[in-house]
Amino acid sequence: MPDFFVRVAGRRLDPVADLETTRAQLVAAVREGGDFVDFLDGTRLISVLITPASAVTVHTVAEAQRGLHPVQAAHAALDAVFPSFDAYDNYGS
């Protein structure tokens, strides 16, 4: 599992290159006024047109979440924000 992922217009995409190469490809595409950058969408290789107006963010994966299944990683991230329901199992008592 890569140490980062990219969101383009809100859609999560996995990189096909390392972090520095991916960043360089994104910056080059923007500086050229637009170009295609390759990503993985699940198991499919797709080319995404990146322009200066594209909403692109690069997210690094926390050390604790590396190696986890994506659902487990998302659950771990939510647990950090929302406490477990077990703390509220008394229904007001």
C-alpha positions in Angstrom: 0.0 0.0 0.0 1.4 3.4 -0.9 2.2 5.9 1.8 -0.1 8.5 0.2 -3.1 8.9 -2.1 -4.4 11.8 -4.2 -7.9 13.3 -4.4 -8.9 14.8 -7.7 -12.2 16.7 -7.6 -13.1 14.7 -4.4 -12.3 11.3 -5.9 -9.7 9.2 -4.2 -7.0 7.8 -6.5 -4.0 5.7 -5.8 -0.6 6.7 -7.3 1.4 4.6 -9.8 4.6 6.4 -8.8 6.3 7.5 -5.6 5.4 10.7 -3.8 8.0 13.0 -5.3 7.4 11.7 -8.8 3.7 12.1 -8.5 4.0 15.7 -7.1 6.4 16.6 -9.9 4.0 15.2 -12.5 1.1 17.2 -11.0 3.1 20.4 -10.9 4.4 19.9 -14.5 0.8 19.3 -15.7 -0.4 22.6 -14.1 2.6 24.6 -15.4 2.0 23.3 -18.9 -1.6 24.4 -18.7 -2.9 20.9 -18.5 -1.7 17.3 -19.1 -2.7 13.7 -18.2 -1.3 12.0 -15.1 -1.8 8.3 -14.5 -3.5 6.9 -11.4 -5.1 3.7 -10.2 -8.8 3.6 -9.6 -9.2 0.3 -7.8 -7.5 -2.1 -10.2 -7.9 0.1 -13.3 -5.2 2.4 -14.7 -6.7 5.7 -15.6 -5.3 8.9 -17.0 -6.7 12.1 -15.4 -6.5 15.5 -17.1 -4.9 17.9 -14.6 -5.3 21.6 -15.3 -4.6 24.8 -13.3 -8.3 24.7 -12.3 -8.2 21.1 -11.0 -9.0 20.5 -7.3 -6.1 18.2 -6.3 -4.9 17.3 -2.9 -2.1 14.9 -1.8 -2.8 13.0 1.4 -0.1 11.1 3.3 -1.1 8.0 5.2 -0.4 8.0 9.0 2.1 5.4 10.1 -0.5 3.7 12.3 -2.8 3.2 9.3 -0.2 1.7 6.9 -0.9 -1.9 6.0 -4.5 -1.7 7.1 -7.4 -2.5 4.7 -8.9 0.8 3.5 -12.1 0.2 5.5 -10.0 -0.4 8.6 -7.9 2.7 8.0 -11.1 4.8 7.6 -12.5 3.3 10.8 -9.3 4.1 12.7 -9.5 7.7 11.5 -13.1 8.0 12.5 -12.4 6.5 16.0 -10.0 9.4 16.5 -12.7 11.9 15.9 -15.8 10.1 17.3 -15.7 8.1 20.5 -17.0 4.6 20.5 -20.7 4.1 21.1 -19.8 1.8 24.0 -19.3 4.9 26.1 -23.0 5.7 25.6 -24.7 2.3 26.1 -26.6 3.3 29.2 -29.2 5.3 27.3 -29.3 8.2 29.6 -28.8 6.4 32.9 
